[in-house]
Amino acid sequence: MPTCTSPFQILFTTLVRKSGLFALLALAVLSGPLAPLAGGQVFDLDAQRIPITMVDSAWRFHLGDDARWAGADLDDSSWPTLQPTNDWETQGYPRNTEFAWFRFHLLAPAQTESLVLKLPTIHKSYQLFCDGKLVSQVGTLPPGPAHNVIGADRVFTLPVNAGATAKQVTVALRVWQDPTIAGTRASVLDGDAYAGEPAAVLDQFDTGKKAELLEDAGGDYTFGILRIIIGSAAFLLFCLTRERYYLWFGVYLAQETLFMVFELLAEHQAWSFFPSTFLTIALDLLAGVAFSFFVVEALNPRSLMPVLLPVGLDVLAELSIILVLLGTVSLRNGDIGYCVCVAGNGIVLGWYLIRGWRSGNVDGKLLFFPFAVNEVEHLMNNAADVLRDLNHPWATRLLPSRIVFLREPFRVTLTDVAYLVFLLGMLSVLVYRFARTSRDQQRLSAALQAAHDIQNRLVPVDIPALGGLTAEIAYHAAEEVGGDFCQILPRRDGSTLVAIGDVSGKGLQAAMFGAVAVGALRSLADELLTPAAVLNRLNTALLRTDNSGFVTCLCMVFTGHGEIQVANAGHLAPYLDGEELPLEAGLPLGILANSEYSQSTFLLPRTARLTLLSDGVIEARSDSGELFGFDRTTAISRLAAEEIASQAQRHGQEDDITVITLDWKSTALAAA
């Protein structure tokens, strides 16, 4: 289940991150002579030559837009003040404000060439002015094409050029928010603002980033590494087994990793708000869909219907965010809709796992615990978001990220613990499933080897020398093993027993039944029975087994003088020099006791080719559904056995294909 990222969380990441180093800095500021002067908007860096000061209190602000408000000579004493690190909307800043200006002043010591100002994340586009001159811009603002951006902490160089005396510089911020999303992004400085000597500010900025990395992001990077390791393992297992179960979990973790990379890049790039938000939506949707497919694949492999409901809820959840961005629904309704759909997705997948567990599915049982732990954390997040939208005072108390278990070496919250249990639980499930699958594959390999041994008995590999008779056999099973069989068995009177048969069905079960037929044929070969008698005895032997299938079989005895005796139990008639021999076909073997089989005798010409084949040749079917058919088979019946089988296979094999060609050359002709 992907992490629940509601519209509130996606559009307004407003948790203030203040490291211990910043707290010490604030204490130094309050204890020194750096208190703001002149009504609360001047910050004095000249007193006692303090190299750095906090500048995140008592900013002057004015709604609207006027280029003259950037100037140093403007009297802003009548402008109201606000605390920029607190919610502006509670201090007279209307939610739907498009333009606003903020101003404060810095008193720089003599001989100061420049100062550096650090501003935290501001979830709006803005321009920074120093004494009326544009210093920098984040995002784009009117006039002209304009768009808000994803905010990040930034530092700016302010030109001062003070002479022999201290100099006051005016800092002005022109802030703009897209009216189409007005009120949907937080109006606040998301962190600390401070200014001072370049070396001191840059050092503090670097120290603060490291502290933030250790305290707040340490867990994120740890989980990122775990995701990469487990995701790589999942993709490797997919490559080894080709099971989509591993693929879907790998895709889910890959999305989670991409999301982390996206957040890291966003801290250094002023990305446009709408494209980056839609990318976030796409990544979130991909995670939800991949995880839903993962759970369903674990319980019902290759089943599409069960995944439609959780995927539909994922789509509705992301649609609620899009509707908020388009202004179709309010933020509160969109956020509630998102959280309800995500919670519904978790409930549906949880029910699937419980149902699978109760039906004896091992994966359902193993997946449920890590899924449930992570889902409880999601439900707490959802409940907190809904209560926050309803302005409930206890909303933040339910946030798992506010429940801290460990603060050093980095902060560990309930969210982190739940996700760690989820990742490690999933890893153990993947390893267990692979071990179980490996054992099953070993057993299957042993069974297939046994089946191949059986197959070698069904179709002879070494064809005995038969005097004037030369044989060629071509065999292509439709599966690992097949149900066709054939035997060429010399007898003690100098004759040769030839049989070809086809067991109903395919695969290992058909091969096992065919092995019974071959065993019976070999035991009957030395009894010098006629073909009809062989079929009668073989029918009796097969009826004694518990197999419900049947066997077609063509049985033929060659004398040493070019005479053949043939009996047929429901099999295809053989071809003699391209012409089908006229035979009466009896019932297949294994159906009815006391079946009688007629026998025909033919005298071969001095040179001849007999072709015996199974119905896999006739029934080969192309992609368009066209059968290979009798006409094509008759036309190629004089070809070599392997060529006949190859043509049928290229046409479209659906059943086992067996072809025997018997080339007869009279011994008298050979002697001549």
Secondary structure, 3 states (H helix, E strand, C coil): CCCCCCHHHHHCCCCCCCCHHHHHHHHHHHHCCCCCEHHHCEEECCHHHCCEEECCCCEEEEECCCHHHHCCCCCCCCCCEECCCCCHHHHCCCCCCCEEEEEEEEEECCCCCEEEEEECEECCEEEEEECCEEEEEECECCCCCCECECCCCEEEEEECCCCCCCEEEEEEEEEECCHHHCCCCCCCEECCCEEECHHHHHHHHHHHHHHHHHHCCHHHHHHHHHHHHHHHHHHHHHHHHCCHHHHHHHHHHHHHHHHHHHHHHHCCCCCEHHHHHHHHHHHHHHHHHHHHHHHHHHHCCCCCHHHHHHHHHHHHHHHHHHHHHCCCCCHHHHHHHHHHHHHHHHHHHHHHHHHHHHCCCHHHHHHHHHHHHHHHHHHHHHHHHHHHHCCCCCHHHHCHHHCEEECCCCCEEHHHHHHHHHHHHHHHHHHHHHHHHHHHHHHHHHHHHHHHHHHHHHCCCCCCCECCEEEEEEEECCCCCCCEEEEEEECCCCCEEEEEEEECCCHHHHHHHHHHHHHHHHHHHCCCCCHHHHHHHHHHHHHCCCCCCCEEEEEEEECCCCEEEEEEECCCCCEECCEECCCCECCCECCCCCCCCCEEEEECCCEEEEEEECHHHHCCECCCCCECHHHHHHHCCCCCHHHHHHHHHHHHCCCCEEEEEEEEECHHHHHC
